[in-house]
């Protein structure tokens, strides 16, 4: 493993990219092992379901959460820009954040917390 990391660093690959690819590979190994074993046992439907489920989770959850955080960051940068330039849209933007975005975020976090608590058998 260290040989691959050293080689990647020598050719100019950043440590971030190296770390992310190792994490991605590590998280995919369990799905690969499950699919291979299911295929060897003749349970092709399990192998296909595993691949489809993993891909759907990656598309919906991982990309969705990433987009959500990039959206929040964009709103924050927009707010900073409007505040720094004392733009006329700042009051409307602030009102929209306080009346729509922040309450929806709070409800989402509350719902996720309740679902997590309820799932523990309480």
C-alpha positions, 0 to 999 in steps of 0.5 A: 500500500505504501508503494502505491502512495509513494508512486502517486505522490511522485507523479504529482497526485495530491494527498486528498485524491490519494486518501479519497480513492483509498476510502472509496476502494475500502468502502467498495470491497464489502459490496464486491465480496458480497456480489462475488460470493453471491455470484459463485453460489448462483444467487445472481439476484442478490449480486444484482440487487447489491450492485443496484442498491449500492449505486442508488445509495451513492447517487441519492444519499452521497451526492444529495448530501454533498449538493445540500452542503454545497447549497448551504455554502452557496447561500452563506457566500451569497449572504456575505456578498450581499452584506459586504456590498449592502445590496438592496436584496439583503433584507429579502434574502435574510427573510427567506433564510429565516422563514424558509431555509432555517426552519426546514433544516431544523425540522429535517434534523429533528425528524432524523433525530426522532427517527434515529431515537425511535429506531433504537427501540424506544 
